[in-house]
């Protein structure tokens, strides 16, 4: 039965009225056509007494259909009123949330969470998309766990980065590229962690290219404050015991953020924001300067190594290549516990000659690189002429693939 049909439009009502009327018309027609109608009527009543009695039930049936229809309409009206009150309650609580939290966000001078974010946060926390299914305006059951996960994982990422970065910088201060990778990995992990929270409770999404230590620090602090402002429902997030040093969890995390910003700025040699964009710019600048100042032999070795490693990585499907910086970079691969590590490095003889060396657990292959005094023109540009053994390195490349194939085969057999 359609929700919006009038009583007179329903099939049951039409049947309750129509069937008796059609029956009476048919019976009247019979009486009119026959002269011995009284006798026929007497015989008809005697014969069809029971069917006529059943037909007379149409009146109470109409009354029943009418009452049932009104009952259904009343119930649907009550349901609509219930839904209306539910949505009114939701929007009333949302307005209260925006008003109270908006004032607190403004007074606390938040920079990551803004007043414009509050409707989205409220919608995610109180599950607007499930409001009819739930039938009440209540906090999402997983909200506290999602905030706790963000806070906990942020701290873990910070402490792990600070420990590994400081340790590596102390032991290998000249390995700038490795330190760059540590920083880039930290930005990526923090951004992924914040992205997950954005999906969970509706806080702002930050693209990796726009990320910085300050933004992540702000997000950490402001999410904690938001949990505190929302009261006892989030007490598990903000009311935690002091740590071993006697300070609070958030105090230690924020101090670590400040320390990390200092060491990143010091590493990059900048005064300003420790951001992902500045890191990328610093790395690019150093690579350009390094390439500009490199000798022809250094550039040849670097280009040859990158090409060989790219081919090996694509063929054997591994990406775990460790780089040790120096005048000539040393490459270690694959860095897996279950596999022996191979090394690719350059043994310099002079400014114009040396051996590219591939060291395996059992063998060592060498290819002699020689920079010649002659120049050659390629695509209209003058290039330094060189030789790699007497076959431009074909044997060395073959040996490299055979060695890595042997390593993989022995580890699986």
Protein Blocks (a to p, Z undefined) as FASTA:
>chain_A
ZZkbcfklpmklmmmmmmmmmmmmmmmmmmmmpmklmmmmmmmmmmmmmmmmmmmmmmmm
mmmmmmmmmmmmmmmmmmmmmmmmmmmmmmmmmmmmmmmmmmmmmmnopakbcfklmmmm
mmmmnommlmmmnopacddfklmmmmmmmmmmmmmmmmmmmmmmmmmmmmmmmlmmlmmm
mmmmmmmmmmmmmmmmmmmnopacddfklgcfklmmmmmmmmmmmmmmnommlmmmmmcc
ddfkopafklmmmmmmmmmmmmmmmmnopacdddfklmmmmmmmmmmmmmmmpcfklmmm
mmmmmmmmmmmmmmnopabdcddddfbdcddddddfkbccdddddddfblmbccdddddf
kbccdddddddfbdcdeehiacddddehjlnommmmmmmmmmmmmmmmmmmZZ
